[in-house]
Amino acid sequence: MSDYTLETGRRYQARISLGLLQSVASNDMVADRLREAGFDDVAVTGSGRTRTATGLWSRDSISGAVPSDISDIKLLA
């Protein structure tokens, strides 16, 4: 796992790699999990095991380890 900082009010994009059983989840289900984690204005695209998600971090800024199934995190303008 790598470390990353999420800053309040900033929009991020990331690639999400789902497991075989998780890959049947709809994009809405994946977006709901991101909302539960603290993101707003979430959009998820893709299908199968690889999805791309964008969202606005709405909680206080945090730093910590990123789970291995999340990669290519980018801060969007």
Secondary structure by P-SEA (a helix, b strand, c coil): cbbbbbbccbbbbbbbbbccccccccaaaaaaaaaaacccbbbbbbcccbbbbbbbbcccccccccccccccccccc
